[in-house]
Amino acid sequence: MPCPTDGLKFRAMPRVLRSALMCVLALAATATWGGGQDAPQISHRWASWFSSHDVQTDTKAEAAAPYQVNLAPTFYTAPVALASVRSLTPDTARTQGFLGSATWLKGMFSTEMEVAANQEESDTLVSGLPAQAGPHPSARMMRFGFTGSSGPLRYGMTYRDAGQAFYNAPDQALREMWGEWKQGAIGLRTAIGRQWNNLGGDPTRSRVEQTYQRIGLSWNTPAWPNLSLTYQQNMLRSALDPIGVAPQRSGSHTIEAALGYTGVSWTARLASSYGFSADLIRPGAKSRVQTETLTASFRPLTTLTIAPTLGYRVERQDWSGVRTDQPSASLTLHYRQSRWLLISAMGNYSSMRSSDHLVDLENIGGKGMLAWELEPVRDWTPLLSLEAGYNLQVNRLLPSTQTEDLSGLLRLVLARL
């Protein structure tokens, strides 16, 4: 595996964040470095191919000390989501970087900073941008977080910037401050933030900015169902609108109540939300949205996980009286026969119908995968996977636009031990 710092260039970092990273690196001279441990099932080398985890790190908890610093490499591989071989993500869609974390006053304050960039193993066009020597600024990501605690109170802030060509959550910026209080079974959490896209200021695209405020109250105690009530306010507007592109300005308010329970080998959650939104450019253009969602996860065997999801969304437009119904359902299955064999399958159904009979759509899809990690060959560990995907989109008002796609893929991946 290449050195985690290969291909990373920091010249384009903001000066303040670059200085902060250098401080973390300087403190590392007296810090303890994190170690790793082997996964009990399929190895970490291949785990990123079949998961949607944002970042994989290799760290280990350390004993309490006045301050401590950890440095660890980070890795991310775009998860396999086969729908069609025509839209297949290249195998080189991987990132690597460094995560530096520090704690002070025996954990009362902690900070972490991560810098990452796309690996340079291909000349493939990524998001319309050609690869070049050294990572382009649009292929980099920087994240900074701060957390403080005092008794039942915790608070913090998050900063993240990812370029347009970065493989993990690209072309997004986030600034957030949050706080939470917990006493016994009762918890209260609040957050305010702002996020936007088009970080490079592309004049051919609008920049969509969103500000939000969120507050939630929860009750959670062992052996009992957990309850939560959340309110969120969002404001959305567009900027840098090109000529011919209509500006956007809207606001929404949403309240959600949820009931969940965790058993020995299963979990379930029922959530119901109600909200209304308004178009601030067109007075009177308001709509109300109600959503019901049921999610569950069952583990009848230690190697088998079954996760069904049911959803129903109803939108009513006050200005036109039109009602739109969107039912959905999905079922996911994961079976790990051993650390060498993984079987995964997923099916989904969704539809959208409006009361004015102008919209009548259906979508049926599924995908499956069978993967083997083979015996090492000299300095290489091979992975062989057989993948298939199916997708059917039906427009009952325009049958000629119906599309159906069936894809199959045999993938062989090699990695150094």
MIVOKOL-509538 format. One record per residue (C-alpha): x, y, z; residue in three letters; chain. Coordinates in Angstrom, 2 decimals. Layout:
[[X,Y,Z],"ALA","A"] ...
! end
This chain:
[[0.00,0.00,0.00],"MET","A"] [[1.44,3.42,-0.82],"PRO","A"] [[2.47,5.73,1.96],"CYS","A"] [[-0.64,7.60,3.20],"PRO","A"] [[0.98,10.94,2.51],"THR","A"] [[1.81,10.17,-1.13],"ASP","A"] [[0.11,12.55,-3.50],"GLY","A"] [[-1.02,14.98,-0.77],"LEU","A"] [[-0.12,18.60,-1.29],"LYS","A"] [[-1.06,21.30,1.19],"PHE","A"] [[-0.09,24.47,-0.61],"ARG","A"] [[-3.73,25.41,-1.24],"ALA","A"] [[-4.81,25.12,2.43],"MET","A"] [[-6.09,28.21,4.21],"PRO","A"] [[-3.24,29.63,6.30],"ARG","A"] [[-5.06,29.27,9.64],"VAL","A"] [[-5.90,25.59,9.11],"LEU","A"] [[-2.43,24.84,7.79],"ARG","A"] [[-0.95,26.36,10.93],"SER","A"] [[-3.29,24.33,13.12],"ALA","A"] [[-2.25,21.10,11.39],"LEU","A"] [[1.40,21.95,11.89],"MET","A"] [[0.72,22.41,15.62],"CYS","A"] [[-0.83,18.96,15.78],"VAL","A"] [[2.19,17.50,14.00],"LEU","A"] [[4.58,19.26,16.39],"ALA","A"] [[2.78,17.91,19.46],"LEU","A"] [[3.08,14.41,18.02],"ALA","A"] [[6.70,14.26,19.16],"ALA","A"] [[5.49,13.34,22.66],"THR","A"] [[2.32,11.55,21.60],"ALA","A"] [[1.39,7.90,21.39],"THR","A"] [[0.67,6.57,17.95],"TRP","A"] [[-2.49,4.57,17.38],"GLY","A"] [[-2.32,0.88,16.54],"GLY","A"] [[-4.73,-1.39,14.69],"GLY","A"] [[-6.40,-4.77,15.11],"GLN","A"] [[-7.68,-7.31,12.65],"ASP","A"] [[-11.37,-7.46,11.78],"ALA","A"] [[-13.15,-10.65,12.87],"PRO","A"] [[-14.81,-11.09,9.48],"GLN","A"] [[-13.89,-9.81,6.06],"ILE","A"] [[-10.59,-7.94,6.20],"SER","A"] [[-10.30,-4.14,6.43],"HIS","A"] [[-8.53,-4.13,3.07],"ARG","A"] [[-11.77,-5.02,1.31],"TRP","A"] [[-14.33,-3.62,3.76],"ALA","A"] [[-14.47,-0.26,1.99],"SER","A"] [[-15.57,-1.90,-1.25],"TRP","A"] [[-18.86,-2.98,0.30],"PHE","A"] [[-19.67,-0.32,2.88],"SER","A"] [[-20.82,3.28,2.90],"SER","A"] [[-18.73,4.41,5.89],"HIS","A"] [[-17.36,7.88,5.28],"ASP","A"] [[-13.82,7.31,6.56],"VAL","A"] [[-11.82,4.33,7.72],"GLN","A"] [[-9.20,5.08,10.38],"THR","A"] [[-6.80,3.00,12.39],"ASP","A"] [[-6.81,4.27,16.00],"THR","A"] [[-6.78,2.84,19.54],"LYS","A"] [[-7.96,4.40,22.80],"ALA","A"] [[-5.21,5.73,25.04],"GLU","A"] [[-5.01,6.16,28.80],"ALA","A"] [[-6.14,9.48,30.27],"ALA","A"] [[-3.39,12.12,30.27],"ALA","A"] [[-3.21,15.92,30.59],"PRO","A"] [[-3.03,15.99,26.82],"TYR","A"] [[-2.48,13.47,24.09],"GLN","A"] [[-2.11,13.54,20.31],"VAL","A"] [[-2.83,10.79,17.80],"ASN","A"] [[-2.00,10.64,14.12],"LEU","A"] [[-3.61,8.06,11.87],"ALA","A"] [[-3.94,7.48,8.13],"PRO","A"] [[-7.42,7.69,6.63],"THR","A"] [[-8.73,5.79,3.62],"PHE","A"] [[-11.95,5.90,1.64],"TYR","A"] [[-13.07,3.89,-1.38],"THR","A"] [[-16.26,4.78,-3.24],"ALA","A"] [[-18.74,1.98,-2.40],"PRO","A"] [[-19.88,-0.32,-5.17],"VAL","A"] [[-23.41,0.68,-6.23],"ALA","A"] [[-23.88,-1.16,-9.48],"LEU","A"] [[-26.90,-0.04,-11.49],"ALA","A"] [[-25.37,-0.20,-14.95],"SER","A"] [[-21.92,-0.91,-16.31],"VAL","A"] [[-22.28,2.32,-18.26],"ARG","A"] [[-22.24,4.28,-14.99],"SER","A"] [[-19.70,2.12,-13.17],"LEU","A"] [[-17.42,3.91,-10.73],"THR","A"] [[-13.75,3.35,-11.63],"PRO","A"] [[-11.76,1.10,-9.32],"ASP","A"] [[-9.32,3.95,-8.69],"THR","A"] [[-11.98,6.09,-6.94],"ALA","A"] [[-10.05,6.12,-3.66],"ARG","A"] [[-8.84,8.79,-1.27],"THR","A"] [[-6.18,8.82,1.40],"GLN","A"] [[-5.05,11.34,3.96],"GLY","A"] [[-4.14,12.05,7.55],"PHE","A"] [[-6.30,12.50,10.65],"LEU","A"] [[-4.72,14.29,13.59],"GLY","A"] [[-6.55,14.45,16.92],"SER","A"] [[-5.64,15.96,20.27],"ALA","A"] [[-7.24,16.10,23.71],"THR","A"] [[-6.51,18.39,26.64],"TRP","A"] [[-7.33,18.42,30.34],"LEU","A"] [[-8.05,14.69,30.41],"LYS","A"] [[-10.64,14.84,27.66],"GLY","A"] [[-12.45,18.07,28.53],"MET","A"] [[-11.46,19.52,25.16],"PHE","A"] [[-10.62,17.73,21.95],"SER","A"] [[-9.84,18.74,18.38],"THR","A"] [[-9.30,16.83,15.20],"GLU","A"] [[-8.18,17.80,11.73],"MET","A"] [[-8.25,15.71,8.58],"GLU","A"] [[-6.75,16.44,5.20],"VAL","A"] [[-7.24,14.04,2.29],"ALA","A"] [[-6.91,13.89,-1.47],"ALA","A"] [[-7.79,11.53,-4.29],"ASN","A"] [[-5.23,8.88,-5.06],"GLN","A"] [[-3.44,9.50,-8.33],"GLU","A"] [[-3.62,6.17,-10.10],"GLU","A"] [[-5.57,7.01,-13.21],"SER","A"] [[-5.96,9.62,-15.90],"ASP","A"] [[-9.73,9.17,-15.77],"THR","A"] [[-11.84,12.29,-16.02],"LEU","A"] [[-13.44,12.96,-12.64],"VAL","A"] [[-16.46,15.29,-12.55],"SER","A"] [[-15.35,16.67,-15.89],"GLY","A"] [[-11.89,17.62,-14.58],"LEU","A"] [[-8.79,15.95,-16.08],"PRO","A"] [[-6.27,14.29,-13.79],"ALA","A"] [[-2.87,15.88,-13.55],"GLN","A"] [[0.41,15.58,-11.68],"ALA","A"] [[-0.37,16.15,-8.01],"GLY","A"] [[-3.89,16.45,-6.66],"PRO","A"] [[-5.84,19.39,-8.06],"HIS","A"] [[-7.33,21.68,-5.38],"PRO","A"] [[-10.76,20.42,-6.41],"SER","A"] [[-9.66,16.86,-5.50],"ALA","A"] [[-8.89,17.69,-1.86],"ARG","A"] [[-10.84,17.74,1.38],"MET","A"] [[-10.22,19.43,4.70],"MET","A"] [[-12.16,18.89,7.92],"ARG","A"] [[-11.75,20.40,11.38],"PHE","A"] [[-13.72,19.65,14.55],"GLY","A"] [[-13.72,20.91,18.12],"PHE","A"] [[-15.53,19.37,21.10],"THR","A"] [[-15.73,20.51,24.72],"GLY","A"] [[-17.49,19.03,27.71],"SER","A"] [[-18.40,20.15,31.21],"SER","A"] [[-20.48,17.79,33.32],"GLY","A"] [[-23.72,17.01,31.47],"PRO","A"] [[-22.97,19.64,28.80],"LEU","A"] [[-21.14,19.03,25.51],"ARG","A"] [[-20.59,21.51,22.70],"TYR","A"] [[-18.58,21.82,19.53],"GLY","A"] [[-18.13,23.03,16.01],"MET","A"] [[-17.45,21.45,12.62],"THR","A"] [[-15.74,22.82,9.52],"TYR","A"] [[-15.49,20.89,6.24],"ARG","A"] [[-14.58,21.78,2.65],"ASP","A"] [[-14.49,19.22,-0.19],"ALA","A"] [[-13.63,20.06,-3.80],"GLY","A"] [[-15.76,19.23,-6.82],"GLN","A"] [[-13.62,16.23,-7.82],"ALA","A"] [[-13.16,14.73,-4.34],"PHE","A"] [[-14.64,11.22,-4.25],"TYR","A"] [[-16.38,11.36,-0.87],"ASN","A"] [[-19.27,13.89,-0.54],"ALA","A"] [[-17.76,16.24,-3.16],"PRO","A"] [[-18.34,19.94,-3.83],"ASP","A"] [[-19.74,20.69,-0.37],"GLN","A"] [[-18.86,23.10,2.41],"ALA","A"] [[-20.21,22.88,5.95],"LEU","A"] [[-20.03,25.14,9.00],"ARG","A"] [[-21.87,23.98,12.11],"GLU","A"] [[-22.03,24.75,15.83],"MET","A"] [[-23.83,22.42,18.23],"TRP","A"] [[-24.49,21.79,21.87],"GLY","A"] [[-26.11,19.02,23.87],"GLU","A"] [[-27.17,18.43,27.44],"TRP","A"] [[-27.92,15.06,28.99],"LYS","A"] [[-29.18,14.23,32.44],"GLN","A"] [[-30.16,10.64,33.11],"GLY","A"] [[-32.48,9.42,30.38],"ALA","A"] [[-33.28,12.90,29.03],"ILE","A"] [[-31.19,14.61,26.38],"GLY","A"] [[-31.43,17.96,24.59],"LEU","A"] [[-29.43,18.80,21.46],"ARG","A"] [[-29.38,21.90,19.31],"THR","A"] [[-27.41,22.91,16.22],"ALA","A"] [[-27.13,25.78,13.78],"ILE","A"] [[-25.26,25.58,10.52],"GLY","A"] [[-24.73,26.60,6.94],"ARG","A"] [[-23.78,24.54,3.90],"GLN","A"] [[-23.36,25.26,0.21],"TRP","A"] [[-22.02,23.80,-3.04],"ASN","A"] [[-20.11,25.09,-6.09],"ASN","A"] [[-17.06,25.89,-3.99],"LEU","A"] [[-15.04,26.73,-7.08],"GLY","A"] [[-17.47,29.45,-8.21],"GLY","A"] [[-18.26,27.79,-11.56],"ASP","A"] [[-20.09,30.52,-13.54],"PRO","A"] [[-22.16,27.91,-15.41],"THR","A"] [[-23.82,26.61,-12.22],"ARG","A"] [[-25.79,28.18,-9.41],"SER","A"] [[-24.50,28.03,-5.86],"ARG","A"] [[-27.22,26.69,-3.55],"VAL","A"] [[-26.80,27.83,0.05],"GLU","A"] [[-28.75,26.44,2.99],"GLN","A"] [[-28.90,27.61,6.59],"THR","A"] [[-30.59,25.53,9.27],"TYR","A"] [[-31.49,25.49,12.94],"GLN","A"] [[-32.37,22.29,14.75],"ARG","A"] [[-33.39,21.38,18.28],"ILE","A"] [[-34.25,17.90,19.55],"GLY","A"] [[-35.44,16.36,22.80],"LEU","A"] [[-34.90,12.65,23.50],"SER","A"] [[-35.67,10.09,26.18],"TRP","A"] [[-33.62,6.90,26.24],"ASN","A"] [[-33.30,4.29,28.95],"THR","A"] [[-32.20,0.63,28.78],"PRO","A"] [[-34.88,-2.03,28.20],"ALA","A"] [[-37.43,0.63,27.27],"TRP","A"] [[-38.43,2.22,23.94],"PRO","A"] [[-36.62,5.46,23.14],"ASN","A"] [[-38.51,8.60,22.15],"LEU","A"] [[-37.42,11.72,20.31],"SER","A"] [[-38.98,14.97,19.17],"LEU","A"] [[-37.13,17.24,16.72],"THR","A"] [[-37.86,20.62,15.16],"TYR","A"] [[-35.90,22.02,12.21],"GLN","A"] [[-36.04,25.25,10.23],"GLN","A"] [[-34.35,25.56,6.84],"ASN","A"] [[-33.73,28.53,4.57],"MET","A"] [[-32.49,27.93,1.01],"LEU","A"] [[-31.36,30.41,-1.60],"ARG","A"] [[-29.26,30.37,-4.74],"SER","A"] [[-26.40,32.67,-5.67],"ALA","A"] [[-24.15,33.16,-8.70],"LEU","A"] [[-27.12,32.28,-10.93],"ASP","A"] [[-26.09,32.08,-14.60],"PRO","A"] [[-28.08,33.92,-17.22],"ILE","A"] [[-31.27,32.00,-17.97],"GLY","A"] [[-31.32,30.11,-14.64],"VAL","A"] [[-34.16,31.07,-12.30],"ALA","A"] [[-33.10,32.02,-8.76],"PRO","A"] [[-34.26,29.97,-5.79],"GLN","A"] [[-35.47,31.16,-2.40],"ARG","A"] [[-37.50,29.02,-0.05],"SER","A"] [[-38.08,28.27,3.61],"GLY","A"] [[-39.37,25.23,5.47],"SER","A"] [[-40.33,24.13,8.98],"HIS","A"] [[-40.42,20.45,9.99],"THR","A"] [[-41.29,18.64,13.20],"ILE","A"] [[-40.60,14.91,13.66],"GLU","A"] [[-41.56,12.43,16.36],"ALA","A"] [[-39.89,9.02,16.53],"ALA","A"] [[-40.26,5.85,18.58],"LEU","A"] [[-37.55,3.21,18.58],"GLY","A"] [[-36.62,0.02,20.36],"TYR","A"] [[-33.47,-2.09,20.47],"THR","A"] [[-33.70,-5.77,21.32],"GLY","A"] [[-31.08,-8.47,21.66],"VAL","A"] [[-30.94,-9.27,17.94],"SER","A"] [[-33.17,-6.64,16.34],"TRP","A"] [[-33.90,-2.91,16.21],"THR","A"] [[-36.93,-0.99,14.94],"ALA","A"] [[-37.81,2.68,14.50],"ARG","A"] [[-41.06,4.40,13.54],"LEU","A"] [[-40.84,8.09,12.59],"ALA","A"] [[-43.53,10.54,11.58],"SER","A"] [[-42.83,14.07,10.37],"SER","A"] [[-44.95,17.02,9.31],"TYR","A"] [[-43.72,20.17,7.65],"GLY","A"] [[-44.59,23.02,5.39],"PHE","A"] [[-42.51,24.98,2.91],"SER","A"] [[-42.95,28.23,1.04],"ALA","A"] [[-41.46,29.63,-2.14],"ASP","A"] [[-40.28,33.12,-1.13],"LEU","A"] [[-40.10,34.28,-4.73],"ILE","A"] [[-43.70,33.32,-5.60],"ARG","A"] [[-46.05,34.54,-2.86],"PRO","A"] [[-48.71,31.97,-2.00],"GLY","A"] [[-46.75,28.99,-3.36],"ALA","A"] [[-46.90,26.88,-0.20],"LYS","A"] [[-47.01,23.14,0.33],"SER","A"] [[-47.40,20.72,3.24],"ARG","A"] [[-45.51,17.43,3.51],"VAL","A"] [[-46.21,14.45,5.76],"GLN","A"] [[-43.85,11.47,5.91],"THR","A"] [[-44.09,8.11,7.69],"GLU","A"] [[-41.07,5.81,7.86],"THR","A"] [[-40.58,2.37,9.43],"LEU","A"] [[-37.09,0.88,9.54],"THR","A"] [[-35.92,-2.34,11.15],"ALA","A"] [[-32.90,-4.61,11.34],"SER","A"] [[-32.90,-8.29,12.27],"PHE","A"] [[-29.98,-10.63,12.99],"ARG","A"] [[-31.41,-14.16,13.20],"PRO","A"] [[-27.81,-15.39,12.89],"LEU","A"] [[-24.55,-13.73,13.81],"THR","A"] [[-23.59,-13.83,10.13],"THR","A"] [[-26.95,-12.70,8.68],"LEU","A"] [[-28.56,-9.24,8.74],"THR","A"] [[-31.97,-8.43,7.23],"ILE","A"] [[-33.09,-4.78,7.03],"ALA","A"] [[-36.54,-3.83,5.67],"PRO","A"] [[-37.73,-0.24,5.20],"THR","A"] [[-41.23,1.10,4.49],"LEU","A"] [[-42.07,4.71,3.72],"GLY","A"] [[-44.98,6.88,2.66],"TYR","A"] [[-44.78,10.56,1.69],"ARG","A"] [[-47.72,12.86,0.94],"VAL","A"] [[-47.35,16.40,-0.40],"GLU","A"] [[-50.24,18.85,-0.75],"ARG","A"] [[-49.89,22.11,-2.65],"GLN","A"] [[-52.05,24.78,-1.05],"ASP","A"] [[-52.10,27.00,-4.11],"TRP","A"] [[-53.27,24.29,-6.55],"SER","A"] [[-54.87,21.66,-4.32],"GLY","A"] [[-52.78,18.91,-5.97],"VAL","A"] [[-51.83,15.93,-3.79],"ARG","A"] [[-48.80,13.75,-4.59],"THR","A"] [[-48.37,10.30,-3.01],"ASP","A"] [[-44.99,8.53,-2.86],"GLN","A"] [[-44.95,5.05,-1.27],"PRO","A"] [[-41.65,3.17,-1.08],"SER","A"] [[-40.25,-0.11,0.21],"ALA","A"] [[-36.84,-1.78,0.29],"SER","A"] [[-35.23,-4.92,1.65],"LEU","A"] [[-31.50,-5.43,2.24],"THR","A"] [[-29.72,-8.69,3.11],"LEU","A"] [[-26.08,-9.21,4.13],"HIS","A"] [[-24.61,-12.64,4.78],"TYR","A"] [[-20.97,-13.19,5.78],"ARG","A"] [[-20.31,-16.91,5.63],"GLN","A"] [[-16.74,-16.25,6.76],"SER","A"] [[-14.08,-13.59,6.45],"ARG","A"] [[-13.52,-14.94,2.94],"TRP","A"] [[-17.09,-14.87,1.59],"LEU","A"] [[-19.69,-12.10,1.49],"LEU","A"] [[-23.19,-12.20,-0.05],"ILE","A"] [[-25.22,-9.03,-0.35],"SER","A"] [[-28.59,-8.33,-1.99],"ALA","A"] [[-31.00,-5.40,-2.07],"MET","A"] [[-34.38,-4.74,-3.70],"GLY","A"] [[-36.47,-1.58,-3.77],"ASN","A"] [[-39.77,-0.24,-5.06],"TYR","A"] [[-41.10,3.32,-5.25],"SER","A"] [[-43.86,5.19,-7.07],"SER","A"] [[-45.15,8.73,-7.45],"MET","A"] [[-48.71,9.66,-8.39],"ARG","A"] [[-50.44,13.06,-8.40],"SER","A"] [[-54.14,13.73,-8.01],"SER","A"] [[-54.23,15.83,-11.21],"ASP","A"] [[-53.02,12.76,-13.19],"HIS","A"] [[-49.99,14.59,-14.54],"LEU","A"] [[-47.50,12.34,-12.73],"VAL","A"] [[-47.63,8.54,-12.61],"ASP","A"] [[-44.19,6.94,-12.20],"LEU","A"] [[-42.91,3.63,-10.85],"GLU","A"] [[-39.40,2.39,-10.18],"ASN","A"] [[-38.28,-1.17,-9.38],"ILE","A"] [[-34.67,-2.02,-8.76],"GLY","A"] [[-32.31,-4.51,-7.22],"GLY","A"] [[-28.69,-5.48,-6.99],"LYS","A"] [[-26.70,-8.39,-5.68],"GLY","A"] [[-23.10,-9.29,-5.04],"MET","A"] [[-21.09,-12.40,-4.28],"LEU","A"] [[-17.49,-11.74,-3.21],"ALA","A"] [[-14.56,-14.01,-2.34],"TRP","A"] [[-11.25,-13.02,-0.82],"GLU","A"] [[-8.82,-15.54,-2.31],"LEU","A"] [[-5.59,-16.94,-0.90],"GLU","A"] [[-2.63,-14.53,-1.13],"PRO","A"] [[-0.33,-14.91,-4.13],"VAL","A"] [[3.20,-13.78,-3.23],"ARG","A"] [[2.81,-10.11,-2.22],"ASP","A"] [[-0.77,-9.78,-3.53],"TRP","A"] [[-4.18,-10.51,-2.04],"THR","A"] [[-6.88,-10.99,-4.72],"PRO","A"] [[-10.60,-10.30,-4.37],"LEU","A"] [[-13.07,-11.77,-6.86],"LEU","A"] [[-16.66,-10.52,-6.97],"SER","A"] [[-19.69,-11.26,-9.14],"LEU","A"] [[-22.19,-8.40,-9.24],"GLU","A"] [[-25.55,-7.86,-10.92],"ALA","A"] [[-28.02,-4.98,-11.05],"GLY","A"] [[-31.53,-4.46,-12.40],"TYR","A"] [[-33.58,-1.27,-12.75],"ASN","A"] [[-36.99,-0.64,-14.32],"LEU","A"] [[-38.49,2.86,-14.66],"GLN","A"] [[-42.08,3.10,-15.84],"VAL","A"] [[-43.98,6.22,-16.86],"ASN","A"] [[-47.61,5.16,-17.21],"ARG","A"] [[-48.54,8.42,-18.90],"LEU","A"] [[-45.78,8.08,-21.52],"LEU","A"] [[-45.12,4.33,-21.98],"PRO","A"] [[-42.60,5.05,-24.75],"SER","A"] [[-40.21,6.54,-22.16],"THR","A"] [[-40.01,3.31,-20.14],"GLN","A"] [[-36.44,2.16,-19.47],"THR","A"] [[-35.14,-1.22,-18.32],"GLU","A"] [[-31.56,-2.06,-17.51],"ASP","A"] [[-29.90,-5.36,-16.57],"LEU","A"] [[-26.18,-5.36,-15.83],"SER","A"] [[-23.59,-7.87,-14.72],"GLY","A"] [[-19.98,-7.48,-13.74],"LEU","A"] [[-17.11,-9.82,-12.84],"LEU","A"] [[-14.49,-7.89,-10.88],"ARG","A"] [[-10.96,-8.95,-9.92],"LEU","A"] [[-9.05,-6.64,-7.60],"VAL","A"] [[-5.44,-7.01,-6.48],"LEU","A"] [[-3.85,-5.27,-3.50],"ALA","A"] [[-0.47,-5.57,-1.85],"ARG","A"] [[-0.25,-7.23,1.55],"LEU","A"] 
! end
